[in-house]
Amino acid sequence: MGTALLLASNHCPVWLSWQPCEEPLFSNLDLFLFTLIAGLIIYWFMSRKKAEPIPEFKQAPSTRETSFIEKMKKTGRNIVVFYGSQTGTGEEFANRLSKDAQRYGMKGMAADPEEYDMCELSRLAEIDNSLAIFCMATYGEGDPTDNAQDFYDWLQESDGELNGVNYTVFALGNKTYEHYNAMGVYVDKRLEELGAKRVFDLGMGDDDGNLEEDFVTWREQFWPAMCEHFGVEASGEDSSIRQYELKEHNDINMNKVYTGEFGCLKSFETQKPPFDAKNPFLAPVIVNRKLNKAGNRHLMHLEVDITGSKIRYESGDHVAVYPTNDTAIVNKLGQILGVDLDTVISLNNLDEESNKKHPFPCPTTYRTALTHYLDIIHPPRTNVLYELAQYATDPKDQENMRKMASSAPEGKALYQSFVLEDNRNILAILEDLPSLRPPIDHLCELMPRLQARYYSIASSSKVHPNSIHICAVLVEYTTKTGRLTKGVATTWLKNKLVADNGHKSTVPMYIRKSQFRLPFKASNPVIMVGPGTGIAPFMGFIQERGWLKEQGKEVGETVLYFGCRHKNEDYLYQEDLEEAEKTGVITKLNVAFSRDQEQKVYVQHLLRTNKEDLWRQIHTDNAHIYICGDARNMARDVQTAFYEIAEELGGMTRTQATDYIKKLMTKGRYSQDVWS
């Protein structure tokens, strides 16, 4: 009709000659009806587009306060506790210190440095009796944690004045690592250089020993010193201070309830990139096979499919996976506490100004919280015992629980034996202390978050762009109390069958970038030392070196030192490795079978056997050295072997040999991907 109207002129077209030209095309009635219909259509369209009401628990987007100073002033706080945390312990300690402040007549807040403008630190002096506490964990090779990276960069670049700023630092680390507590030590030193005043000594927490004990000892000396410094008295208030209040939902749309997601509700149903810690990708498991031929251990190789996810990775990166707790343990907790685990709840922060509205995604059920969000397997820390002690009806149980939370030698010894050495998790403690039956909501408030587990990727994206390979060993042992303890993640991975009742098993995962990288020049030789599951990243390296050779690139020597217990039991990837040596991808394959002969043989022994070749590769040919596996013994013994080779063949003293290896580390030619 539009075309016909455009063609109309002062003369009637022949094909419209039946209609008299004098009459208007539309009558008044036509126009009225047209207007009415158009109005109805517009009304229907507008009402259809009307925004849905925001559900009760959905957080409306808001502008986050980036000034911690303004927030402290507005809420009357004088203590801020910043944390650098990779696995949640630093954050947990910060929350405990923030909560402590109330007992000492002060008011604190825990703060993620990633969420605030840290250059405002100089303004802290504007607040009377103010103090900044830093709980700083060290990650990797002396690096800051992901959430403290920007703060670390600012400290390095800053020339600002921090005069009048009071501070103290508690460092979290592990003595088995080369750069023990490097981040905490650096923050402590750098703040002083910028003019801030250290009001209490640097605390050093060692996770290889007893991190909890180190923290409790430091904390119990710290608070009396602060009371003296600021001229305040402890309130003497030792009762439990709740941070969250419980709300049960009896009539709620289940579509608004979290079922295991970490960020957005229903993010597991509608997956959208980019994928990260708050938005993991549900990767289908396409391979899950046992690697070892015999023996009583279970070593496994898994492959997950990342097709269509836009996830990119490089050899040497880590894959982070979010496991779930054992259903049987979750059910036992529900039974022992006498609760319906399918009750829908929210734990809402009593501090309305806090950025952290809930301890885990809410609303959800107790079952989901205990399965997906809370760590119920690790032995609980002393603060959990202290807070739960009030619910024990037996005075002796109450006394012992409070004692374990103190820094008194007797209390420390009791915690060490009853909790740590006997490896009691929260369920075991409830079973062994029948008078202790806390409300489940308080238990959920106190339990730390279940953390992602990191695995060195055992594949190269050049060869496997659409899949990620994982190599792991099942953790399983019997405790002193006769209980069978299973590793959360490895048990969960073992049970991830390729097809489970017709459904594909999936793994929530994301990639964490690493500095563990092949040399930029493929012609550089590489020396890889990885016993046991430490072989994982080197499977990726070997695949990539093979791919480079296929592309016609000049590839240097590729030497592998692998170790296992028995050749016929746990020689992981034997066929792949022997084939790679046969085709020349691996120049030399050295395998130590530690228990196939009377005298144990480890990778460090093979290094000493091949010392001349190694020294040539390192000193003359610019080889890059890579170590992956156990930090406590293997990595240390391997490093000692390299010292000895440098001493003997380089004519150096031990000090010179140590400096020589340290320089290789600085140049990125000696890299470690180790764990304890």
GUKE-914512 format. One line per field, with one value per residue (C-alpha): x, y, z. Coordinates in nm, 3 decimals, always signed. Example, Ala and Ser with C-alpha at 12.3 -4.5 7.8 and 13.67 -1.06 7.14 Angstrom:
# residues 2
x: +1.230 +1.367
y: -0.450 -0.106
z: +0.780 +0.714
//
This chain:
# residues 676
x: +0.000 +0.295 +0.414 +0.070 +0.049 +0.386 +0.272 -0.047 -0.055 -0.318 -0.465 -0.615 -0.403 -0.581 -0.588 -0.761 -1.014 -1.305 -1.257 -1.367 -1.069 -1.263 -1.308 -1.024 -0.834 -0.926 -1.256 -1.274 -1.389 -1.084 -0.853 -1.021 -0.993 -0.631 -0.539 -0.718 -0.540 -0.201 -0.256 -0.347 -0.038 +0.189 +0.027 +0.068 +0.432 +0.520 +0.351 +0.526 +0.866 +0.800 +1.094 +1.044 +1.057 +1.401 +1.384 +1.427 +1.788 +1.930 +2.180 +2.096 +2.405 +2.566 +2.870 +3.121 +3.299 +3.666 +3.776 +3.839 +3.914 +3.567 +3.411 +3.605 +3.502 +3.140 +3.119 +3.339 +3.618 +3.980 +4.140 +4.161 +4.294 +4.410 +4.472 +4.665 +4.514 +4.532 +4.371 +4.153 +4.372 +4.497 +4.139 +4.030 +4.304 +4.207 +3.844 +3.950 +4.164 +3.885 +3.642 +3.897 +3.907 +3.560 +3.685 +3.952 +3.724 +3.808 +3.627 +3.782 +3.709 +3.869 +3.949 +4.057 +4.324 +4.195 +3.866 +4.009 +4.229 +4.547 +4.711 +4.470 +4.682 +4.855 +4.517 +4.487 +4.649 +4.328 +4.157 +4.245 +4.414 +4.413 +4.603 +4.652 +4.718 +4.840 +4.791 +5.003 +5.049 +5.331 +5.246 +5.467 +5.825 +5.799 +5.512 +5.211 +4.874 +4.643 +4.435 +4.747 +4.924 +4.805 +4.896 +5.243 +5.288 +5.181 +5.428 +5.710 +5.628 +5.510 +5.719 +5.432 +5.471 +5.311 +5.408 +5.165 +5.041 +5.061 +5.098 +5.192 +5.225 +5.155 +5.313 +5.182 +5.425 +5.597 +5.960 +6.001 +5.981 +6.279 +6.120 +5.976 +5.729 +5.881 +5.563 +5.506 +5.873 +5.864 +5.543 +5.682 +6.011 +5.861 +5.597 +5.872 +6.077 +5.775 +5.758 +5.492 +5.544 +5.570 +5.382 +5.433 +5.689 +5.642 +5.472 +5.603 +5.357 +5.495 +5.248 +5.512 +5.506 +5.188 +5.055 +4.759 +4.988 +5.216 +4.917 +4.759 +5.093 +5.152 +4.792 +4.793 +5.103 +4.979 +4.651 +4.789 +5.066 +4.800 +4.597 +4.911 +5.004 +4.661 +4.595 +4.277 +4.163 +4.030 +3.654 +3.683 +3.405 +3.498 +3.160 +3.100 +3.040 +2.813 +2.885 +2.580 +2.215 +2.006 +1.696 +1.498 +1.285 +0.971 +0.810 +1.061 +1.083 +1.350 +1.473 +1.613 +1.812 +2.184 +2.265 +2.647 +2.719 +2.995 +2.895 +2.574 +2.266 +2.205 +2.553 +2.595 +2.280 +2.368 +2.744 +2.894 +3.265 +3.501 +3.554 +3.742 +3.734 +3.387 +3.254 +3.406 +3.344 +3.167 +3.406 +3.279 +3.509 +3.605 +3.878 +3.930 +4.173 +4.398 +4.766 +4.940 +4.947 +4.957 +5.012 +4.768 +4.762 +4.535 +4.707 +4.477 +4.476 +4.173 +4.091 +3.825 +3.672 +3.694 +3.551 +3.360 +3.461 +3.718 +3.952 +4.317 +4.609 +4.983 +5.210 +5.301 +4.973 +4.753 +4.394 +4.184 +3.892 +3.613 +3.546 +3.249 +3.245 +3.153 +2.773 +2.804 +2.990 +2.737 +2.447 +2.618 +2.658 +2.287 +2.196 +2.424 +2.294 +1.935 +1.854 +1.673 +1.956 +1.711 +1.597 +1.650 +1.846 +2.036 +2.313 +2.302 +2.588 +2.492 +2.727 +2.522 +2.823 +3.029 +3.105 +3.066 +2.690 +2.699 +2.971 +2.876 +2.614 +2.267 +1.985 +2.081 +2.021 +2.235 +2.301 +2.438 +2.647 +2.804 +2.855 +2.980 +3.082 +3.232 +3.551 +3.431 +3.727 +4.030 +4.083 +3.911 +4.121 +4.130 +3.888 +3.618 +3.666 +3.661 +3.334 +3.164 +3.274 +2.971 +2.741 +2.911 +2.694 +2.980 +3.196 +3.509 +3.452 +3.391 +3.711 +3.925 +3.789 +3.869 +4.208 +4.294 +4.226 +4.476 +4.851 +4.923 +5.167 +4.912 +4.645 +4.881 +4.982 +4.616 +4.523 +4.830 +4.745 +4.362 +4.297 +4.607 +4.788 +4.462 +4.341 +3.990 +3.760 +3.445 +3.238 +3.496 +3.499 +3.118 +3.127 +3.394 +3.239 +2.874 +2.790 +2.873 +2.574 +2.602 +2.333 +2.413 +2.391 +2.671 +2.877 +2.825 +2.928 +3.255 +3.364 +3.616 +3.526 +3.602 +3.884 +3.965 +4.240 +4.521 +4.680 +4.970 +4.826 +4.958 +4.905 +5.006 +4.743 +4.944 +4.859 +4.535 +4.365 +4.023 +4.113 +4.304 +4.479 +4.515 +4.743 +4.665 +4.707 +4.418 +4.476 +4.347 +4.475 +4.360 +4.399 +4.515 +4.149 +4.088 +3.888 +3.943 +4.020 +3.986 +4.120 +3.827 +3.937 +4.109 +3.819 +3.579 +3.794 +3.825 +3.445 +3.403 +3.306 +3.294 +2.924 +2.729 +2.378 +2.370 +2.481 +2.825 +3.023 +3.148 +3.422 +3.387 +3.726 +3.926 +4.289 +4.550 +4.845 +5.194 +5.554 +5.656 +5.731 +5.942 +6.232 +6.144 +6.416 +6.327 +6.698 +6.778 +6.815 +6.564 +6.629 +6.308 +6.302 +5.961 +5.910 +5.559 +5.277 +5.546 +5.563 +5.240 +5.368 +5.648 +5.396 +5.283 +5.643 +5.729 +5.419 +5.508 +5.874 +5.752 +5.509 +5.788 +6.006 +5.719 +5.699 +6.063 +6.194 +6.540 +6.476 +6.750 +6.813 +6.509 +6.619 +6.378 +6.448 +6.146 +6.112 +5.863 +5.862 +5.850 +5.889 +5.603 +5.367 +5.372 +5.588 +5.345 +5.302 +5.568 +5.458 +5.432 +5.775 +5.951 +5.791 +5.903 +6.259 +6.243 +6.134 +6.397 +6.156 +6.316 +6.692 +6.754 +6.504 +6.638 +6.413 +6.482 +6.290 +6.336 +6.230 +6.328 +6.661 +6.790 +6.949 +6.692 +6.760 +6.602 +6.618 +6.894 +7.118 +7.070 +7.157 +7.491 +7.552 +7.507 +7.695 +7.928 +7.641 +7.437 +7.718 +7.779 +7.408 +7.377 +7.708 +7.785 +7.457 +7.228 +6.991 +6.673 +6.607 +6.254 +6.162 +5.810 +5.681 +5.737 +5.887 +5.974 +6.228 +6.266 +6.305 +6.553 +6.759 +6.763 +6.882 +7.160 +7.264 +7.295 +7.505 +7.739 +7.773 +7.857 +8.114 +8.281 +8.277 +8.270 +8.545 +8.325 +8.283 +7.936 +7.862 +7.960 +7.759 +7.455 +7.488 +7.529 +7.198 +7.028 +7.137 +6.986 +6.658 +6.674 +6.727 +6.432 +6.656 +6.579 +6.201 +6.005 +5.642 +5.637 +5.396 +5.423
y: +0.000 +0.232 +0.188 +0.258 +0.582 +0.694 +0.631 +0.834 +1.175 +1.438 +1.192 +0.866 +0.567 +0.335 +0.046 +0.272 +0.414 +0.240 +0.490 +0.851 +1.088 +1.356 +1.145 +1.137 +0.810 +0.770 +0.870 +1.019 +0.681 +0.516 +0.767 +0.714 +0.337 +0.362 +0.587 +0.356 +0.044 +0.220 +0.332 -0.020 -0.162 +0.097 +0.031 -0.348 -0.309 -0.074 -0.291 -0.599 -0.427 -0.316 -0.400 -0.693 -0.604 -0.666 -0.986 -0.946 -1.068 -0.942 -0.667 -0.362 -0.230 +0.045 +0.263 +0.099 +0.325 +0.325 +0.557 +0.350 +0.676 +0.818 +0.486 +0.474 +0.831 +0.768 +0.452 +0.566 +0.312 +0.369 +0.037 -0.100 -0.452 -0.505 -0.857 -1.013 -1.360 -1.638 -1.926 -1.734 -1.761 -1.400 -1.279 -1.500 -1.357 -1.002 -1.067 -1.206 -0.898 -0.666 -0.847 -0.837 -0.457 -0.444 -0.636 -0.373 -0.071 +0.008 -0.040 -0.217 -0.315 -0.582 -0.454 -0.602 -0.366 -0.446 -0.273 +0.052 +0.340 +0.259 +0.594 +0.726 +0.553 +0.885 +1.025 +0.769 +1.021 +1.230 +0.973 +0.983 +0.674 +0.511 +0.201 +0.000 -0.373 -0.575 -0.955 -1.033 -1.378 -1.459 -1.649 -1.838 -1.717 -1.438 -1.268 -1.080 -1.254 -1.166 -0.922 -0.741 -0.699 -0.340 -0.244 -0.397 -0.201 +0.120 +0.061 +0.013 +0.325 +0.551 +0.836 +0.961 +1.059 +0.831 +1.042 +0.997 +0.659 +0.382 +0.027 -0.331 -0.640 -1.010 -1.217 -1.555 -1.792 -2.128 -2.189 -2.463 -2.200 -2.002 -1.661 -1.716 -1.438 -1.211 -1.005 -0.939 -0.849 -0.612 -0.435 -0.392 -0.246 -0.030 +0.134 +0.239 +0.380 +0.590 +0.743 +0.529 +0.432 +0.062 +0.030 -0.346 -0.595 -0.786 -1.123 -1.424 -1.707 -2.040 -2.279 -2.552 -2.543 -2.419 -2.104 -2.083 -2.095 -1.829 -1.602 -1.656 -1.592 -1.270 -1.154 -1.208 -0.988 -0.735 -0.626 -0.543 -0.344 -0.152 -0.079 +0.066 +0.260 +0.421 +0.450 +0.241 -0.047 -0.383 -0.395 -0.739 -0.848 -1.206 -1.326 -1.427 -1.140 -1.243 -1.089 -1.221 -1.271 -1.562 -1.524 -1.834 -1.821 -2.030 -1.906 -1.815 -1.869 -2.140 -1.970 -1.699 -1.948 -2.016 -2.379 -2.363 -2.062 -1.825 -1.497 -1.443 -1.648 -1.912 -1.857 -2.236 -2.258 -1.970 -1.963 -1.638 -1.554 -1.424 -1.705 -1.639 -1.710 -1.556 -1.700 -2.046 -2.244 -2.580 -2.794 -3.141 -3.430 -3.618 -3.848 -3.988 -4.278 -4.437 -4.380 -4.632 -4.999 -5.139 -5.046 -4.921 -4.560 -4.404 -4.167 -4.020 -3.835 -3.620 -3.414 -3.143 -2.987 -2.608 -2.589 -2.264 -2.113 -1.867 -1.988 -1.958 -2.113 -2.159 -2.445 -2.399 -2.230 -2.367 -2.480 -2.393 -2.623 -2.580 -2.914 -3.006 -3.178 -3.542 -3.581 -3.838 -3.588 -3.313 -3.547 -3.654 -3.289 -3.234 -3.542 -3.466 -3.107 -3.216 -2.978 -2.992 -2.923 -2.810 -2.508 -2.194 -1.930 -1.606 -1.493 -1.113 -0.894 -0.694 -0.421 -0.259 -0.061 -0.373 -0.462 -0.827 -0.871 -1.249 -1.503 -1.701 -1.655 -1.611 -1.708 -2.075 -2.394 -2.533 -2.832 -2.613 -2.405 -2.716 -2.884 -2.601 -2.302 -2.408 -2.592 -2.866 -3.102 -2.907 -2.905 -2.589 -2.296 -2.192 -1.900 -2.144 -2.355 -2.044 -1.915 -2.257 -2.331 -2.144 -2.415 -2.706 -2.812 -3.002 -2.745 -2.956 -2.947 -2.573 -2.520 -2.730 -2.557 -2.213 -2.336 -2.454 -2.102 -1.944 -1.899 -2.075 -2.366 -2.616 -2.486 -2.492 -2.850 -2.957 -2.796 -2.953 -3.305 -3.308 -3.112 -3.108 -3.436 -3.633 -3.443 -3.381 -3.190 -3.021 -3.342 -3.542 -3.275 -3.285 -3.666 -3.669 -3.388 -3.501 -3.204 -2.965 -2.895 -2.541 -2.374 -2.461 -2.097 -1.996 -2.292 -2.180 -1.825 -1.946 -2.206 -2.076 -2.077 -2.387 -2.280 -2.362 -2.621 -2.551 -2.808 -2.760 -2.810 -3.129 -3.026 -2.767 -2.547 -2.568 -2.939 -2.940 -2.600 -2.733 -2.937 -2.908 -3.208 -3.269 -3.517 -3.586 -3.842 -3.943 -3.829 -4.086 -4.186 -4.309 -4.067 -4.153 -4.173 -4.447 -4.224 -4.249 -3.903 -3.833 -3.533 -3.311 -3.230 -3.555 -3.770 -3.544 -3.560 -3.940 -3.965 -3.738 -4.011 -3.920 -4.011 -4.027 -4.175 -4.033 -3.687 -3.541 -3.475 -3.117 -2.938 -2.565 -2.423 -2.119 -2.051 -1.891 -1.755 -1.859 -1.743 -2.107 -2.062 -2.228 -2.010 -1.746 -1.891 -2.251 -2.318 -2.287 -2.627 -2.711 -2.930 -3.052 -3.218 -3.355 -3.672 -3.812 -3.579 -3.310 -3.446 -3.256 -2.925 -3.108 -3.311 -2.973 -2.860 -3.183 -3.155 -2.794 -2.871 -3.150 -2.911 -2.653 -2.920 -3.007 -2.638 -2.660 -2.452 -2.511 -2.672 -2.711 -3.014 -3.127 -3.327 -3.481 -3.617 -3.812 -4.023 -4.277 -4.573 -4.875 -4.906 -5.157 -4.962 -4.584 -4.490 -4.218 -4.156 -4.421 -4.486 -4.113 -4.036 -4.328 -4.239 -3.876 -3.993 -4.229 -3.946 -3.709 -3.468 -3.565 -3.562 -3.765 -3.936 -4.003 -4.200 -4.277 -4.577 -4.512 -4.854 -5.099 -5.167 -5.190 -4.843 -4.571 -4.364 -4.021 -3.757 -3.564 -3.874 -3.885 -3.514 -3.581 -3.879 -3.653 -3.355 -3.292 -3.275 -3.060 -2.813 -2.774 -2.718 -2.463 -2.279 -2.287 -2.342 -2.117 -2.395 -2.317 -2.532 -2.623 -2.796 -2.919 -3.118 -3.140 -2.824 -2.966 -3.230 -3.282 -2.919 -2.850 -3.164 -3.088 -2.732 -2.869 -3.102 -2.801 -2.618 -2.918 -2.941 -2.568 -2.613 -2.914 -2.826 -2.449 -2.436 -2.234 -2.214 -2.299 -1.926 -1.860 -2.161 -2.039 -1.693 -1.851 -2.041 -1.732 -1.532 -1.798 -1.754 -1.376 -1.417 -1.656 -1.952 -2.149 -2.178 -2.372 -2.483 -2.650 -2.726 -2.848
z: +0.000 +0.073 -0.287 -0.425 -0.228 -0.358 -0.715 -0.675 -0.849 -0.934 -1.178 -1.068 -1.164 -1.409 -1.158 -0.897 -1.147 -0.966 -0.668 -0.724 -0.699 -0.515 -0.195 +0.064 +0.092 +0.467 +0.628 +0.980 +1.107 +0.946 +1.113 +1.452 +1.427 +1.306 +1.604 +1.848 +1.714 +1.714 +2.073 +2.181 +2.009 +2.178 +2.517 +2.474 +2.367 +2.655 +2.917 +2.777 +2.813 +3.168 +3.394 +3.625 +3.994 +4.147 +4.352 +4.725 +4.742 +4.414 +4.480 +4.276 +4.098 +4.303 +4.286 +4.513 +4.761 +4.658 +4.938 +5.250 +5.437 +5.368 +5.460 +5.789 +5.874 +5.786 +5.999 +6.288 +6.230 +6.324 +6.221 +5.866 +5.803 +5.444 +5.318 +5.032 +5.005 +4.745 +4.930 +5.177 +5.490 +5.474 +5.438 +5.728 +5.954 +5.851 +5.944 +6.281 +6.359 +6.245 +6.477 +6.762 +6.751 +6.906 +7.211 +7.260 +7.245 +6.883 +6.552 +6.255 +5.898 +5.677 +5.328 +4.997 +4.854 +4.505 +4.589 +4.722 +4.611 +4.804 +4.731 +4.999 +5.263 +5.332 +5.452 +5.733 +5.968 +5.936 +6.163 +6.533 +6.683 +6.340 +6.237 +5.917 +5.959 +5.661 +5.646 +5.342 +5.190 +4.948 +4.633 +4.387 +4.360 +4.617 +4.432 +4.566 +4.560 +4.270 +4.478 +4.611 +4.275 +4.218 +4.577 +4.528 +4.202 +4.378 +4.663 +4.412 +4.214 +4.497 +4.629 +4.847 +5.211 +5.469 +5.771 +6.059 +5.931 +6.194 +6.064 +6.137 +5.916 +5.962 +5.685 +5.568 +5.398 +5.398 +5.492 +5.234 +4.960 +4.838 +4.900 +5.246 +5.337 +5.072 +5.026 +5.398 +5.449 +5.149 +5.261 +5.614 +5.486 +5.211 +5.434 +5.674 +5.383 +5.282 +5.630 +5.799 +6.163 +6.255 +6.584 +6.626 +6.497 +6.176 +6.239 +6.045 +5.982 +5.858 +5.699 +5.694 +6.075 +6.245 +6.083 +6.322 +6.626 +6.477 +6.419 +6.763 +6.939 +6.740 +6.789 +7.166 +7.198 +6.943 +7.106 +7.454 +7.282 +7.083 +7.397 +7.553 +7.239 +7.201 +7.574 +7.569 +7.788 +7.671 +7.716 +7.872 +7.635 +7.552 +7.436 +7.077 +6.839 +6.552 +6.213 +6.027 +6.113 +5.994 +5.782 +5.684 +5.368 +5.389 +5.070 +4.801 +4.428 +4.393 +4.075 +4.304 +4.517 +4.461 +4.387 +4.373 +4.150 +4.262 +4.100 +3.908 +3.983 +3.713 +3.565 +3.541 +3.326 +3.095 +3.048 +2.920 +2.878 +3.002 +3.254 +3.579 +3.953 +3.992 +3.667 +3.613 +3.295 +3.329 +3.124 +3.027 +3.124 +2.807 +2.948 +3.300 +3.319 +3.577 +3.497 +3.721 +3.621 +3.976 +4.341 +4.603 +4.489 +4.226 +3.982 +3.721 +3.390 +3.308 +3.001 +3.001 +2.692 +2.653 +2.298 +2.241 +2.578 +2.433 +2.710 +2.613 +2.798 +2.761 +2.862 +3.228 +3.329 +3.609 +3.583 +3.889 +3.967 +4.221 +4.396 +4.612 +4.951 +5.001 +5.020 +5.302 +5.526 +5.449 +5.538 +5.864 +5.967 +5.905 +6.110 +6.405 +6.426 +6.372 +6.089 +5.757 +5.514 +5.244 +5.445 +5.234 +5.426 +5.399 +5.632 +5.615 +5.737 +6.046 +5.923 +5.649 +5.525 +5.455 +5.094 +5.193 +5.234 +5.290 +5.381 +5.067 +4.790 +4.940 +4.947 +4.938 +5.133 +5.415 +5.188 +4.908 +5.150 +5.308 +4.969 +4.749 +4.958 +5.294 +5.386 +5.622 +5.573 +5.700 +6.077 +6.211 +6.331 +6.695 +6.652 +6.536 +6.849 +7.068 +6.918 +6.931 +7.291 +7.432 +7.292 +7.475 +7.769 +7.934 +8.123 +8.057 +7.679 +7.698 +7.898 +7.659 +7.349 +7.494 +7.611 +7.258 +7.130 +7.371 +7.326 +7.660 +7.609 +7.743 +7.505 +7.206 +7.284 +7.315 +6.981 +6.817 +6.938 +6.944 +6.623 +6.401 +6.470 +6.499 +6.188 +6.322 +6.092 +6.223 +6.190 +6.389 +6.661 +6.688 +6.700 +6.973 +7.182 +7.215 +7.439 +7.153 +6.932 +6.790 +6.577 +6.216 +6.102 +6.342 +6.223 +5.860 +5.954 +6.104 +5.847 +5.589 +5.220 +5.016 +4.785 +4.424 +4.375 +4.129 +3.898 +3.658 +3.309 +3.148 +2.786 +2.525 +2.362 +2.038 +2.022 +2.227 +2.176 +2.280 +2.587 +2.913 +3.068 +3.443 +3.621 +3.988 +4.265 +4.492 +4.851 +5.099 +5.445 +5.786 +6.079 +6.431 +6.538 +6.276 +6.040 +5.664 +5.531 +5.159 +4.969 +4.869 +4.513 +4.413 +4.538 +4.347 +4.031 +4.052 +4.054 +3.750 +3.505 +3.135 +3.118 +3.442 +3.388 +3.038 +3.156 +3.092 +3.409 +3.427 +3.617 +3.711 +3.609 +3.502 +3.408 +3.633 +3.440 +3.544 +3.499 +3.440 +3.071 +2.802 +2.681 +2.422 +2.197 +2.114 +2.042 +2.417 +2.586 +2.859 +3.164 +3.329 +3.672 +3.772 +3.976 +4.035 +3.933 +3.894 +3.538 +3.456 +3.310 +3.129 +2.928 +2.792 +2.738 +2.552 +2.332 +2.250 +2.169 +1.940 +1.769 +1.720 +1.557 +1.322 +1.226 +1.117 +1.410 +1.554 +1.893 +2.153 +2.371 +2.570 +2.876 +3.128 +3.477 +3.600 +3.914 +4.050 +4.290 +4.056 +3.678 +3.656 +3.882 +3.857 +3.557 +3.443 +3.069 +2.998 +2.638 +2.556 +2.703 +2.537 +2.202 +2.242 +2.306 +2.008 +1.774 +1.912 +2.081 +2.415 +2.371 +2.686 +2.915 +3.267 +3.503 +3.869 +4.007 +4.378 +4.512 +4.239 +4.410 +4.765 +4.758 +4.688 +4.375 +4.328 +4.053 +4.234 +4.213 +3.834 +3.811 +3.980 +3.748 +3.443 +3.591 +3.291 +3.042 +3.279 +3.342 +2.967 +2.901 +3.182 +3.170 +2.797 +2.614 +2.825 +2.928 +3.121 +3.429 +3.545 +3.873 +3.949 +4.247 +4.621 +4.775 +5.116 +5.009 +4.636 +4.522 +4.802 +4.729 +4.355 +4.422 +4.644 +4.360 +4.126 +4.390 +4.410 +4.030 +4.012 +4.292 +4.135 +3.765 +3.796 +4.059 +4.294 +4.670 +4.811 +4.849 +4.486 +4.367 +4.562 +4.406 +4.061 +4.091 +4.241 +3.934 +3.708 +3.902 +3.859 +3.483 +3.459 +3.379 +3.698 +3.752 +4.011 +4.023 +4.362 +4.646 +5.003
//
